[in-house]
């Protein structure tokens, strides 16, 4: 089971250069582990794209529907106190935004703080670098 950062979930619900590679990773292992607030992050990305003119109303509705179908199948990490505590540690040692620290913390909590070899799917450069330093086995889907 792979942990999927929200940056790697977006290409599954809307077409992007990395969509094909993300779908291939999902076919290899269909069990997705995600932070419980990833759905909000993905919807935020979709709405930003919509406001910027990259998605019309119908595209946004279809992408949001796909997001809900994916969310019905994935497993969420919802242990907020240990994730928050871990994210606070991560913010002190890695140049991460709060949401990215929470994503990485959720992956570490899911791995019971034994990250060696645990797969982490991510498209964000800084988050991938931090995950590598924390010992996760990062997977970067390429276009």
N, CA, C and O of each residue as an XYZ file, in Angstrom:
572
protein
N       0.846     -1.170      0.000
C       0.000      0.000      0.000
C       0.892      1.233      0.000
O       1.809      1.360      0.812
N       0.603      2.135     -0.925
C       1.387      3.360     -1.067
C       0.649      4.545     -0.452
O      -0.576      4.642     -0.519
N       1.427      5.442      0.148
C       0.855      6.695      0.617
C       0.888      7.672     -0.552
O       1.924      7.848     -1.194
N      -0.255      8.308     -0.826
C      -0.380      9.250     -1.935
C      -0.559     10.661     -1.396
O      -1.536     10.954     -0.706
N       0.397     11.536     -1.718
C       0.259     12.952     -1.419
C      -0.802     13.536     -2.353
O      -1.040     13.002     -3.436
N      -1.431     14.622     -1.938
C      -2.477     15.235     -2.755
C      -1.954     15.664     -4.127
O      -2.712     15.671     -5.097
N      -0.677     16.020     -4.222
C      -0.113     16.430     -5.520
C      -0.171     15.299     -6.541
O      -0.241     15.555     -7.743
N      -0.143     14.065     -6.081
C      -0.222     12.909     -6.967
C      -1.664     12.435     -7.159
O      -1.939     11.641     -8.059
N      -2.573     12.907     -6.332
C      -3.984     12.562     -6.499
C      -4.641     13.424     -7.570
O      -5.510     12.950     -8.302
N      -4.234     14.684     -7.666
C      -4.840     15.605     -8.639
C      -4.786     15.029    -10.057
O      -5.806     15.056    -10.746
N      -3.640     14.505    -10.528
C      -3.600     13.975    -11.896
C      -4.490     12.745    -12.121
O      -4.699     12.328    -13.260
N      -5.002     12.178    -11.051
C      -5.928     11.058    -11.207
C      -7.354     11.537    -11.506
O      -8.163     10.782    -12.045
N      -7.657     12.782    -11.158
C      -9.025     13.264    -11.344
C      -9.144     14.309    -12.449
O     -10.252     14.596    -12.902
N      -8.037     14.876    -12.888
C      -8.039     15.836    -13.988
C      -6.777     15.577    -14.811
O      -5.725     15.259    -14.257
N      -6.884     15.711    -16.109
C      -5.756     15.377    -16.986
C      -4.618     16.380    -16.822
O      -4.809     17.592    -16.923
N      -3.432     15.839    -16.566
C      -2.195     16.604    -16.411
C      -1.078     15.808    -17.067
O      -1.278     14.645    -17.415
N       0.096     16.410    -17.242
C       1.205     15.654    -17.834
C       1.529     14.357    -17.074
O       1.922     13.372    -17.700
N       1.378     14.335    -15.768
C       1.721     13.143    -14.971
C       0.558     12.156    -14.828
O       0.712     11.134    -14.160
N      -0.584     12.430    -15.429
C      -1.766     11.568    -15.244
C      -1.510     10.122    -15.659
O      -1.865      9.192    -14.935
N      -0.904      9.939    -16.803
C      -0.658      8.575    -17.287
C       0.227      7.796    -16.310
O      -0.057      6.638    -16.002
N       1.295      8.429    -15.827
C       2.209      7.767    -14.889
C       1.516      7.493    -13.555
O       1.742      6.448    -12.946
N       0.674      8.421    -13.097
C      -0.059      8.202    -11.841
C      -1.041      7.048    -11.983
O      -1.164      6.221    -11.080
N      -1.738      6.990    -13.110
C      -2.668      5.869    -13.324
C      -1.921      4.539    -13.377
O      -2.415      3.529    -12.874
N      -0.737      4.532    -13.981
C       0.063      3.301    -14.042
C       0.463      2.849    -12.638
O       0.386      1.661    -12.326
N       0.891      3.789    -11.788
C       1.228      3.435    -10.400
C       0.016      2.880     -9.661
O       0.131      1.925     -8.893
N      -1.134      3.478     -9.894
C      -2.350      3.021     -9.226
C      -2.744      1.624     -9.707
O      -3.240      0.816     -8.921
N      -2.527      1.336    -10.995
C      -2.827     -0.017    -11.499
C      -1.911     -1.058    -10.861
O      -2.335     -2.187    -10.612
N      -0.648     -0.682    -10.594
C       0.303     -1.600     -9.959
C      -0.130     -1.958     -8.549
O       0.019     -3.102     -8.118
N      -0.666     -0.978     -7.832
C      -1.098     -1.176     -6.450
C      -2.289     -0.251     -6.216
O      -2.116      0.945     -5.983
N      -3.482     -0.803     -6.279
C      -4.700     -0.012     -6.181
C      -5.065      0.416     -4.775
O      -6.060      1.114     -4.585
N      -4.275      0.010     -3.776
C      -4.580      0.389     -2.403
C      -3.912      1.728     -2.101
O      -2.685      1.824     -2.067
N      -4.713      2.743     -1.885
C      -4.186      4.077     -1.617
C      -4.378      4.438     -0.155
O      -5.448      4.238      0.421
N      -3.328      4.967      0.422
C      -3.341      5.485      1.779
C      -3.156      6.982      1.668
O      -2.215      7.438      1.018
N      -4.044      7.769      2.296
C      -3.981      9.228      2.175
C      -4.271      9.884      3.516
O      -4.872      9.280      4.404
N      -3.835     11.129      3.646
C      -4.165     11.967      4.801
C      -5.645     12.302      4.710
O      -6.167     12.502      3.613
N      -6.321     12.364      5.835
C      -7.769     12.555      5.854
C      -8.219     13.885      5.256
O      -9.392     14.025      4.910
N      -7.336     14.853      5.125
C      -7.711     16.138      4.535
C      -7.246     16.285      3.088
O      -7.329     17.372      2.516
N      -6.764     15.208      2.502
C      -6.319     15.258      1.105
C      -7.453     15.616      0.160
O      -7.247     16.337     -0.816
N      -8.634     15.124      0.442
C      -9.773     15.432     -0.419
C      -9.996     16.941     -0.502
O     -10.314     17.465     -1.570
N      -9.830     17.640      0.623
C      -9.978     19.097      0.641
C      -8.867     19.744     -0.192
O      -9.127     20.678     -0.951
N      -7.643     19.254     -0.056
C      -6.532     19.811     -0.823
C      -6.736     19.625     -2.324
O      -6.477     20.541     -3.105
N      -7.194     18.452     -2.725
C      -7.417     18.191     -4.150
C      -8.550     19.071     -4.671
O      -8.433     19.661     -5.745
N      -9.635     19.162     -3.924
C     -10.741     20.025     -4.347
C     -10.277     21.473     -4.446
O     -10.686     22.190     -5.359
N      -9.435     21.911     -3.527
C      -8.884     23.260     -3.589
C      -8.109     23.467     -4.895
O      -8.261     24.499     -5.549
N      -7.290     22.499     -5.270
C      -6.528     22.596     -6.521
C      -7.468     22.679     -7.723
O      -7.231     23.457     -8.647
N      -8.519     21.888     -7.709
C      -9.485     21.908     -8.805
C     -10.197     23.255     -8.887
O     -10.376     23.800     -9.977
N     -10.599     23.789     -7.746
C     -11.301     25.079     -7.724
C     -10.390     26.223     -8.159
O     -10.830     27.146     -8.844
N      -9.118     26.163     -7.760
C      -8.164     27.183     -8.220
C      -8.038     27.135     -9.739
O      -8.021     28.173    -10.400
N      -7.950     25.932    -10.283
C      -7.847     25.781    -11.736
C      -9.115     26.295    -12.421
O      -9.043     26.932    -13.472
N     -10.263     26.020    -11.828
C     -11.540     26.494    -12.368
C     -11.587     28.019    -12.374
O     -11.953     28.630    -13.378
N     -11.213     28.631    -11.246
C     -11.209     30.099    -11.162
C     -10.230     30.720    -12.151
O     -10.461     31.822    -12.650
N      -9.150     30.023    -12.431
C      -8.155     30.514    -13.373
C      -8.497     30.249    -14.831
O      -7.754     30.647    -15.728
N      -9.615     29.580    -15.070
C     -10.046     29.324    -16.440
C      -9.554     28.011    -17.022
O      -9.828     27.717    -18.185
N      -8.834     27.217    -16.242
C      -8.317     25.940    -16.741
C      -9.335     24.816    -16.760
O      -9.124     23.797    -17.418
N     -10.432     24.990    -16.047
C     -11.533     24.011    -16.044
C     -12.838     24.779    -16.169
O     -13.042     25.778    -15.480
N     -13.725     24.313    -17.052
C     -15.042     24.940    -17.091
C     -15.932     24.277    -16.035
O     -15.496     23.357    -15.343
N     -17.158     24.736    -15.917
C     -18.061     24.222    -14.884
C     -18.262     22.716    -14.988
O     -18.239     22.014    -13.977
N     -18.459     22.217    -16.208
C     -18.667     20.774    -16.394
C     -17.415     19.980    -16.047
O     -17.502     18.919    -15.429
N     -16.247     20.492    -16.443
C     -14.985     19.819    -16.115
C     -14.789     19.740    -14.602
O     -14.366     18.711    -14.075
N     -15.101     20.835    -13.912
C     -14.969     20.853    -12.457
C     -15.911     19.834    -11.822
O     -15.509     19.104    -10.916
N     -17.141     19.777    -12.281
C     -18.104     18.825    -11.728
C     -17.643     17.382    -11.958
O     -17.711     16.554    -11.049
N     -17.173     17.083    -13.175
C     -16.697     15.718    -13.471
C     -15.471     15.365    -12.618
O     -15.376     14.253    -12.097
N     -14.546     16.299    -12.476
C     -13.347     16.048    -11.671
C     -13.717     15.848    -10.206
O     -13.174     14.961     -9.548
N     -14.631     16.658     -9.691
C     -15.073     16.509     -8.296
C     -15.775     15.169     -8.096
O     -15.614     14.537     -7.051
N     -16.546     14.733     -9.078
C     -17.194     13.409     -8.999
C     -16.153     12.291     -8.983
O     -16.273     11.336     -8.216
N     -15.131     12.412     -9.833
C     -14.048     11.404     -9.835
C     -13.334     11.386     -8.487
O     -12.999     10.323     -7.965
N     -13.108     12.568     -7.935
C     -12.463     12.659     -6.624
C     -13.268     11.895     -5.575
O     -12.692     11.147     -4.784
N     -14.565     12.068     -5.556
C     -15.401     11.360     -4.580
C     -15.355      9.852     -4.789
O     -15.367      9.093     -3.820
N     -15.304      9.412     -6.037
C     -15.206      7.964     -6.301
C     -13.874      7.409     -5.793
O     -13.834      6.324     -5.214
N     -12.789      8.148     -6.006
C     -11.490      7.717     -5.476
C     -11.530      7.703     -3.947
O     -11.063      6.755     -3.316
N     -12.083      8.747     -3.367
C     -12.117      8.861     -1.903
C     -12.902      7.723     -1.272
O     -12.605      7.322     -0.146
N     -13.885      7.201     -1.967
C     -14.642      6.061     -1.445
C     -13.790      4.807     -1.325
O     -14.108      3.910     -0.544
N     -12.715      4.742     -2.092
C     -11.891      3.524     -2.120
C     -10.602      3.624     -1.325
O     -10.032      2.594     -0.964
N     -10.124      4.824     -1.042
C      -8.843      4.907     -0.383
C      -8.986      4.779      1.135
O     -10.083      4.892      1.681
N      -7.867      4.542      1.795
C      -7.816      4.448      3.252
C      -7.216      5.740      3.779
O      -6.162      6.179      3.319
N      -7.896      6.348      4.748
C      -7.451      7.634      5.278
C      -6.773      7.501      6.632
O      -7.206      6.735      7.494
N      -5.703      8.264      6.797
C      -5.039      8.411      8.087
C      -5.707      9.596      8.769
O      -5.619     10.728      8.292
N      -6.372      9.331      9.884
C      -7.124     10.391     10.557
C      -6.703     10.584     12.010
O      -7.465     11.116     12.818
N      -5.512     10.158     12.335
C      -4.985     10.291     13.695
C      -4.413     11.696     13.863
O      -3.199     11.891     13.792
N      -5.289     12.671     14.087
C      -4.884     14.077     14.071
C      -3.820     14.418     15.111
O      -2.814     15.017     14.730
N      -3.961     14.085     16.393
C      -2.919     14.495     17.353
C      -1.516     13.992     17.011
O      -0.579     14.790     17.032
N      -1.324     12.696     16.695
C       0.050     12.279     16.365
C       0.549     12.873     15.044
O       1.743     13.132     14.898
N      -0.348     13.089     14.091
C       0.066     13.719     12.832
C       0.472     15.170     13.092
O       1.489     15.634     12.577
N      -0.316     15.879     13.883
C       0.016     17.274     14.209
C       1.378     17.351     14.900
O       2.209     18.188     14.547
N       1.602     16.493     15.868
C       2.874     16.497     16.602
C       4.046     16.212     15.663
O       5.084     16.870     15.744
N       3.884     15.250     14.790
C       4.944     14.915     13.844
C       5.153     16.053     12.853
O       6.291     16.373     12.509
N       4.060     16.671     12.387
C       4.165     17.799     11.451
C       4.921     18.964     12.086
O       5.704     19.634     11.412
N       4.695     19.207     13.362
C       5.414     20.287     14.049
C       6.910     20.009     14.071
O       7.710     20.929     13.900
N       7.298     18.757     14.279
C       8.723     18.390     14.227
C       9.261     18.600     12.822
O      10.353     19.140     12.647
N       8.506     18.180     11.825
C       8.955     18.289     10.436
C       9.146     19.742     10.010
O      10.078     20.060      9.271
N       8.265     20.616     10.476
C       8.381     22.032     10.115
C       9.662     22.662     10.654
O      10.179     23.617     10.074
N      10.166     22.136     11.748
C      11.393     22.677     12.340
C      12.659     22.259     11.586
O      13.703     22.898     11.713
N      12.555     21.181     10.801
C      13.775     20.671     10.160
C      13.722     20.634      8.630
O      14.753     20.435      7.988
N      12.557     20.820      8.044
C      12.420     20.802      6.580
C      11.711     22.080      6.118
O      10.838     22.591      6.820
N      12.080     22.592      4.954
C      11.413     23.793      4.425
C      10.067     23.437      3.773
O       9.943     23.426      2.548
N       9.080     23.151      4.601
C       7.771     22.707      4.117
C       6.674     23.695      4.482
O       6.775     24.411      5.478
N       5.640     23.727      3.678
C       4.411     24.436      4.023
C       3.633     23.540      4.986
O       3.884     22.337      5.062
N       2.697     24.124      5.713
C       1.937     23.382      6.722
C       1.240     22.153      6.129
O       1.331     21.057      6.683
N       0.549     22.338      5.008
C      -0.192     21.215      4.415
C       0.754     20.087      4.011
O       0.426     18.911      4.168
N       1.927     20.448      3.491
C       2.896     19.419      3.112
C       3.460     18.708      4.331
O       3.677     17.497      4.297
N       3.698     19.441      5.398
C       4.178     18.810      6.632
C       3.136     17.831      7.162
O       3.484     16.753      7.646
N       1.871     18.196      7.074
C       0.805     17.292      7.524
C       0.734     16.043      6.650
O       0.517     14.944      7.158
N       0.916     16.204      5.341
C       0.927     15.043      4.433
C       2.059     14.089      4.814
O       1.849     12.886      4.973
N       3.255     14.644      4.957
C       4.411     13.815      5.292
C       4.245     13.191      6.674
O       4.580     12.023      6.873
N       3.738     13.951      7.611
C       3.512     13.419      8.957
C       2.513     12.267      8.925
O       2.697     11.268      9.621
N       1.469     12.396      8.130
C       0.475     11.314      8.024
C       1.131     10.049      7.478
O       0.841      8.946      7.943
N       2.006     10.205      6.499
C       2.712      9.039      5.955
C       3.595      8.398      7.013
O       3.658      7.173      7.114
N       4.276      9.220      7.802
C       5.148      8.684      8.854
C       4.338      8.000      9.959
O       4.737      6.950     10.462
N       3.214      8.587     10.331
C       2.345      7.971     11.336
C       1.800      6.645     10.793
O       1.737      5.651     11.517
N       1.412      6.637      9.532
C       0.900      5.394      8.919
C       1.967      4.305      8.930
O       1.652      3.120      9.042
N       3.230      4.709      8.812
C       4.348      3.750      8.830
C       4.815      3.454     10.243
O       5.827      2.782     10.439
N       4.078      3.956     11.230
C       4.435      3.769     12.630
C       5.848      4.287     12.914
O       6.586      3.728     13.725
N       6.200      5.378     12.215
C       7.505      6.041     12.347
C       8.677      5.122     11.986
O       9.804      5.321     12.439
N       8.386      4.119     11.165
C       9.426      3.249     10.603
C       9.305      3.335      9.080
O       8.792      2.415      8.442
N       9.780      4.446      8.499
C       9.510      4.730      7.088
C      10.347      3.956      6.078
O      10.006      3.921      4.896
N      11.431      3.338      6.520
C      12.353      2.713      5.581
C      11.610      1.803      4.600
O      10.996      0.808      4.986
N      11.687      2.182      3.305
C      11.100      1.366      2.252
C       9.612      1.572      2.020
O       9.054      0.991      1.089
N       8.956      2.380      2.836
C       7.519      2.619      2.650
C       7.324      3.587      1.487
O       7.919      4.664      1.478
N       6.500      3.221      0.507
C       6.341      4.067     -0.677
C       5.499      5.320     -0.424
O       4.467      5.281      0.246
N       5.975      6.421     -0.981
C       5.352      7.738     -0.847
C       5.272      8.338     -2.242
O       6.300      8.664     -2.836
N       4.057      8.489     -2.771
C       3.845      8.996     -4.128
C       3.620     10.501     -4.054
O       2.712     10.967     -3.366
N       4.452     11.259     -4.766
C       4.413     12.715     -4.640
C       4.987     13.373     -5.894
O       5.908     12.843     -6.516
N       4.433     14.537     -6.260
C       4.943     15.305     -7.392
C       5.642     16.590     -6.970
O       6.236     17.267     -7.809
N       5.585     16.933     -5.708
C       6.140     18.180     -5.201
C       7.622     17.999     -4.846
O       7.984     17.093     -4.095
N       8.472     18.877     -5.400
C       9.922     18.748     -5.199
C      10.347     18.834     -3.738
O      11.065     17.960     -3.252
N       9.911     19.878     -3.031
C      10.330     20.046     -1.627
C       9.809     18.923     -0.747
O      10.524     18.424      0.122
N       8.580     18.530     -0.969
C       8.009     17.461     -0.155
C       8.696     16.132     -0.443
O       8.947     15.349      0.472
N       8.996     15.879     -1.702
C       9.720     14.653     -2.057
C      11.093     14.627     -1.394
O      11.515     13.595     -0.872
N      11.788     15.760     -1.413
C      13.112     15.829     -0.781
C      13.009     15.562      0.717
O      13.826     14.827      1.272
N      12.018     16.150      1.372
C      11.838     15.926      2.813
C      11.489     14.461      3.087
O      12.003     13.870      4.036
N      10.628     13.883      2.271
C      10.246     12.476      2.447
C      11.457     11.565      2.267
O      11.624     10.591      3.001
N      12.298     11.887      1.285
C      13.543     11.121      1.102
C      14.403     11.199      2.362
O      14.898     10.180      2.845
N      14.580     12.421      2.897
C      15.407     12.594      4.091
C      14.812     11.878      5.299
O      15.544     11.456      6.194
N      13.503     11.742      5.327
C      12.854     11.024      6.435
C      12.916      9.513      6.259
O      12.555      8.770      7.172
N      13.369      9.050      5.099
C      13.555      7.612      4.880
C      12.465      6.928      4.089
O      12.515      5.710      3.917
N      11.480      7.663      3.598
C      10.443      7.052      2.771
C      11.005      6.738      1.384
O      11.950      7.381      0.926
N      10.420      5.757      0.731
C      10.795      5.410     -0.629
C       9.903      6.216     -1.565
O       8.780      5.809     -1.864
N      10.401      7.352     -2.025
C       9.574      8.250     -2.813
C       9.418      7.745     -4.239
O      10.349      7.215     -4.847
N       8.214      7.929     -4.745
C       7.882      7.596     -6.134
C       7.389      8.874     -6.787
O       6.416      9.477     -6.332
N       8.067      9.290     -7.864
C       7.700     10.522     -8.573
C       7.186     10.169     -9.943
O       7.979      9.954    -10.859
N       5.885     10.104    -10.111
C       5.347      9.832    -11.454
C       5.782     10.924    -12.429
O       5.651     12.112    -12.136
N       6.292     10.526    -13.567
C       6.771     11.476    -14.570
C       5.838     11.477    -15.760
O       5.158     10.493    -16.050
N       5.825     12.607    -16.437
C       4.978     12.719    -17.638
C       5.593     11.990    -18.805
O       5.021     11.977    -19.896
